[in-house]
Amino acid sequence: MSAEIVIAHLYPREMSIYGDLGNVIALRKRLEWRGYDVVVRPVEVGEPVDLTGADIVFGGGGQDSGQLVIGADLLARGESLRALAASGTPMLVICGTYQLFGHGFTTIGGSELPGISVLGARTVGSTVRMIGNVVVESPFGRLVGFENHSGQTTLDPGQEPLGTVTKGHGNTSTGHAEGARTMNVIGTYLHGPILPKNPRLADHLILTALNRRFGVTELAPLEDAVEHRAADVAAQRPQ
């Protein structure tokens, strides 16, 4: 039997819009192509799940209504998720989950949704809709994706962004920062989904997980020509 990697998928019913499920598929396939067994463990509201065995944590985007549904449950799991983050577990959280991995989100209607403060960020709803194609320069090279949000996310002093926007908006309608990165936790507004078109980022999450679990220091290469062509096409689209 080959070695096994566990992906904890946070709230797939409520937080999986704009193709975000494709990120889990990309992680699974890139692991399986390298000979690993993959278990995707859904984390649903109110259902007990032991997160201590998770090798990768993923959470997607959702409507404000979805955030309201998951908010209290995520808070209840906050201690476990903060402990996983502190131990170096790789995590990717998109849009709505990214917001709740910060200090909190104030909806445009005035509802206060407290976050779990894994990332030093706070989000406030606005009347400005940030929608369109995005290109970001990051430590993982050029990243491409699609954003659709009205939340304006401000990073704490010293909080590192994921990267710098060269096309699109990112965290706010007036700045150039996109996402946030603390330890091995990455938050971003990039849908699309992000990982199939950005295999270097996908492999960063995978190698981090394999290194923690099995001491792996190098990944077997994959043929990513199609993925790179898809990223090139996306980067050339107008905002």
Secondary structure as a PSIPRED ss2 file (coil, helix, strand):
# PSIPRED VFORMAT (PSIPRED V4.0)

   1 M C   1.000  0.000  0.000
   2 S C   1.000  0.000  0.000
   3 A C   1.000  0.000  0.000
   4 E E   0.000  0.000  1.000
   5 I E   0.000  0.000  1.000
   6 V E   0.000  0.000  1.000
   7 I E   0.000  0.000  1.000
   8 A E   0.000  0.000  1.000
   9 H E   0.000  0.000  1.000
  10 L E   0.000  0.000  1.000
  11 Y C   1.000  0.000  0.000
  12 P C   1.000  0.000  0.000
  13 R C   1.000  0.000  0.000
  14 E C   1.000  0.000  0.000
  15 M C   1.000  0.000  0.000
  16 S C   1.000  0.000  0.000
  17 I C   1.000  0.000  0.000
  18 Y C   1.000  0.000  0.000
  19 G C   1.000  0.000  0.000
  20 D C   1.000  0.000  0.000
  21 L H   0.000  1.000  0.000
  22 G H   0.000  1.000  0.000
  23 N H   0.000  1.000  0.000
  24 V H   0.000  1.000  0.000
  25 I H   0.000  1.000  0.000
  26 A H   0.000  1.000  0.000
  27 L H   0.000  1.000  0.000
  28 R H   0.000  1.000  0.000
  29 K H   0.000  1.000  0.000
  30 R H   0.000  1.000  0.000
  31 L H   0.000  1.000  0.000
  32 E H   0.000  1.000  0.000
  33 W C   1.000  0.000  0.000
  34 R C   1.000  0.000  0.000
  35 G C   1.000  0.000  0.000
  36 Y C   1.000  0.000  0.000
  37 D E   0.000  0.000  1.000
  38 V E   0.000  0.000  1.000
  39 V E   0.000  0.000  1.000
  40 V E   0.000  0.000  1.000
  41 R E   0.000  0.000  1.000
  42 P E   0.000  0.000  1.000
  43 V E   0.000  0.000  1.000
  44 E C   1.000  0.000  0.000
  45 V C   1.000  0.000  0.000
  46 G C   1.000  0.000  0.000
  47 E C   1.000  0.000  0.000
  48 P C   1.000  0.000  0.000
  49 V C   1.000  0.000  0.000
  50 D C   1.000  0.000  0.000
  51 L H   0.000  1.000  0.000
  52 T H   0.000  1.000  0.000
  53 G H   0.000  1.000  0.000
  54 A C   1.000  0.000  0.000
  55 D C   1.000  0.000  0.000
  56 I E   0.000  0.000  1.000
  57 V E   0.000  0.000  1.000
  58 F E   0.000  0.000  1.000
  59 G E   0.000  0.000  1.000
  60 G C   1.000  0.000  0.000
  61 G C   1.000  0.000  0.000
  62 G C   1.000  0.000  0.000
  63 Q C   1.000  0.000  0.000
  64 D H   0.000  1.000  0.000
  65 S H   0.000  1.000  0.000
  66 G H   0.000  1.000  0.000
  67 Q H   0.000  1.000  0.000
  68 L H   0.000  1.000  0.000
  69 V H   0.000  1.000  0.000
  70 I H   0.000  1.000  0.000
  71 G H   0.000  1.000  0.000
  72 A H   0.000  1.000  0.000
  73 D H   0.000  1.000  0.000
  74 L H   0.000  1.000  0.000
  75 L H   0.000  1.000  0.000
  76 A H   0.000  1.000  0.000
  77 R C   1.000  0.000  0.000
  78 G H   0.000  1.000  0.000
  79 E H   0.000  1.000  0.000
  80 S H   0.000  1.000  0.000
  81 L H   0.000  1.000  0.000
  82 R H   0.000  1.000  0.000
  83 A H   0.000  1.000  0.000
  84 L H   0.000  1.000  0.000
  85 A H   0.000  1.000  0.000
  86 A H   0.000  1.000  0.000
  87 S C   1.000  0.000  0.000
  88 G C   1.000  0.000  0.000
  89 T C   1.000  0.000  0.000
  90 P C   1.000  0.000  0.000
  91 M E   0.000  0.000  1.000
  92 L E   0.000  0.000  1.000
  93 V E   0.000  0.000  1.000
  94 I E   0.000  0.000  1.000
  95 C H   0.000  1.000  0.000
  96 G H   0.000  1.000  0.000
  97 T H   0.000  1.000  0.000
  98 Y H   0.000  1.000  0.000
  99 Q H   0.000  1.000  0.000
 100 L H   0.000  1.000  0.000
 101 F C   1.000  0.000  0.000
 102 G C   1.000  0.000  0.000
 103 H C   1.000  0.000  0.000
 104 G E   0.000  0.000  1.000
 105 F E   0.000  0.000  1.000
 106 T E   0.000  0.000  1.000
 107 T C   1.000  0.000  0.000
 108 I C   1.000  0.000  0.000
 109 G C   1.000  0.000  0.000
 110 G C   1.000  0.000  0.000
 111 S C   1.000  0.000  0.000
 112 E E   0.000  0.000  1.000
 113 L E   0.000  0.000  1.000
 114 P E   0.000  0.000  1.000
 115 G C   1.000  0.000  0.000
 116 I C   1.000  0.000  0.000
 117 S C   1.000  0.000  0.000
 118 V C   1.000  0.000  0.000
 119 L C   1.000  0.000  0.000
 120 G C   1.000  0.000  0.000
 121 A E   0.000  0.000  1.000
 122 R E   0.000  0.000  1.000
 123 T E   0.000  0.000  1.000
 124 V E   0.000  0.000  1.000
 125 G E   0.000  0.000  1.000
 126 S E   0.000  0.000  1.000
 127 T E   0.000  0.000  1.000
 128 V E   0.000  0.000  1.000
 129 R E   0.000  0.000  1.000
 130 M E   0.000  0.000  1.000
 131 I E   0.000  0.000  1.000
 132 G E   0.000  0.000  1.000
 133 N E   0.000  0.000  1.000
 134 V E   0.000  0.000  1.000
 135 V E   0.000  0.000  1.000
 136 V E   0.000  0.000  1.000
 137 E E   0.000  0.000  1.000
 138 S E   0.000  0.000  1.000
 139 P C   1.000  0.000  0.000
 140 F C   1.000  0.000  0.000
 141 G E   0.000  0.000  1.000
 142 R E   0.000  0.000  1.000
 143 L E   0.000  0.000  1.000
 144 V E   0.000  0.000  1.000
 145 G E   0.000  0.000  1.000
 146 F E   0.000  0.000  1.000
 147 E E   0.000  0.000  1.000
 148 N E   0.000  0.000  1.000
 149 H E   0.000  0.000  1.000
 150 S E   0.000  0.000  1.000
 151 G E   0.000  0.000  1.000
 152 Q E   0.000  0.000  1.000
 153 T E   0.000  0.000  1.000
 154 T E   0.000  0.000  1.000
 155 L E   0.000  0.000  1.000
 156 D C   1.000  0.000  0.000
 157 P C   1.000  0.000  0.000
 158 G C   1.000  0.000  0.000
 159 Q C   1.000  0.000  0.000
 160 E E   0.000  0.000  1.000
 161 P C   1.000  0.000  0.000
 162 L C   1.000  0.000  0.000
 163 G E   0.000  0.000  1.000
 164 T E   0.000  0.000  1.000
 165 V E   0.000  0.000  1.000
 166 T E   0.000  0.000  1.000
 167 K E   0.000  0.000  1.000
 168 G C   1.000  0.000  0.000
 169 H C   1.000  0.000  0.000
 170 G C   1.000  0.000  0.000
 171 N C   1.000  0.000  0.000
 172 T C   1.000  0.000  0.000
 173 S C   1.000  0.000  0.000
 174 T C   1.000  0.000  0.000
 175 G C   1.000  0.000  0.000
 176 H C   1.000  0.000  0.000
 177 A E   0.000  0.000  1.000
 178 E E   0.000  0.000  1.000
 179 G C   1.000  0.000  0.000
 180 A E   0.000  0.000  1.000
 181 R E   0.000  0.000  1.000
 182 T E   0.000  0.000  1.000
 183 M C   1.000  0.000  0.000
 184 N C   1.000  0.000  0.000
 185 V E   0.000  0.000  1.000
 186 I E   0.000  0.000  1.000
 187 G E   0.000  0.000  1.000
 188 T E   0.000  0.000  1.000
 189 Y C   1.000  0.000  0.000
 190 L C   1.000  0.000  0.000
 191 H E   0.000  0.000  1.000
 192 G C   1.000  0.000  0.000
 193 P C   1.000  0.000  0.000
 194 I H   0.000  1.000  0.000
 195 L H   0.000  1.000  0.000
 196 P H   0.000  1.000  0.000
 197 K H   0.000  1.000  0.000
 198 N C   1.000  0.000  0.000
 199 P H   0.000  1.000  0.000
 200 R H   0.000  1.000  0.000
 201 L H   0.000  1.000  0.000
 202 A H   0.000  1.000  0.000
 203 D H   0.000  1.000  0.000
 204 H H   0.000  1.000  0.000
 205 L H   0.000  1.000  0.000
 206 I H   0.000  1.000  0.000
 207 L H   0.000  1.000  0.000
 208 T H   0.000  1.000  0.000
 209 A H   0.000  1.000  0.000
 210 L H   0.000  1.000  0.000
 211 N H   0.000  1.000  0.000
 212 R H   0.000  1.000  0.000
 213 R H   0.000  1.000  0.000
 214 F H   0.000  1.000  0.000
 215 G C   1.000  0.000  0.000
 216 V C   1.000  0.000  0.000
 217 T C   1.000  0.000  0.000
 218 E C   1.000  0.000  0.000
 219 L C   1.000  0.000  0.000
 220 A C   1.000  0.000  0.000
 221 P C   1.000  0.000  0.000
 222 L C   1.000  0.000  0.000
 223 E C   1.000  0.000  0.000
 224 D C   1.000  0.000  0.000
 225 A H   0.000  1.000  0.000
 226 V H   0.000  1.000  0.000
 227 E H   0.000  1.000  0.000
 228 H H   0.000  1.000  0.000
 229 R H   0.000  1.000  0.000
 230 A H   0.000  1.000  0.000
 231 A H   0.000  1.000  0.000
 232 D H   0.000  1.000  0.000
 233 V H   0.000  1.000  0.000
 234 A H   0.000  1.000  0.000
 235 A H   0.000  1.000  0.000
 236 Q H   0.000  1.000  0.000
 237 R C   1.000  0.000  0.000
 238 P C   1.000  0.000  0.000
 239 Q C   1.000  0.000  0.000
